[in-house]
């Protein structure tokens, strides 16, 4: 029996790996094209675009590896009180360069007082950045609308929601459910949202699942997005 026959093609980890491979084609194609332009016109302004594309690809791979380590419990899954505002701010900072490259504005909406939530800080940040990278691609293709993305938090009856939001009504529970079914079997499992593989969303889904959280379609004021619900910490926050 050869090694290929030993693979479980229906395993979620294998399907996510296929989806990730499809996604990584995009930044590498962008790097190739920018390098060709440099060779043709000697315009070194394209070097910045190459750096951003490479950084984005590496970050996505890092987040994918984190999802595997968390799932295999090779990293500590200790939950601790985490400032959701701090995590959203840091996630936004990590997305700024990619957003500028796609002509998308990044906003932060954290108005109000929020107690710390119980979470794995690195995992939560990686999930939000992964979602954000996919939604940046998605909103940049919208016609006749301001390209903006909002990292935001609000309270619900189940706890505190942290998510990434856009002015795109196609971000729904049905879209997410369909994407989960098509992952690994279609190049564009989120075809009504993005023309890429949308791997960031599925990487985030895997990370949150390893943290015993769920990726859900969410609304924040008039915006549509994806996020997770966490329980608040009852511990006092030291100032």
Secondary structure, DSSP 8 states (H G I E B T S, - for coil): --HHHH--TT-HHHHHHHHHHHHHHHHHHHHHHHHHHHHHH--TTHHHHHHHHHHHHHHHHHHHHHHHHHHTT-S----EEE-HHHHHHHHHHHHHHHHHHTT-EEEEE--S----EEE-HHHHHHHHHHHHHHHHHHHTT-SSS--EEEEEEEEETTEEEEEEEES-TT--HHHHHHHHHHTTT-TTTTTTT-SS--HHHHHHHHHHHHTT---EEEEETTEEEEEEEE-B--S----
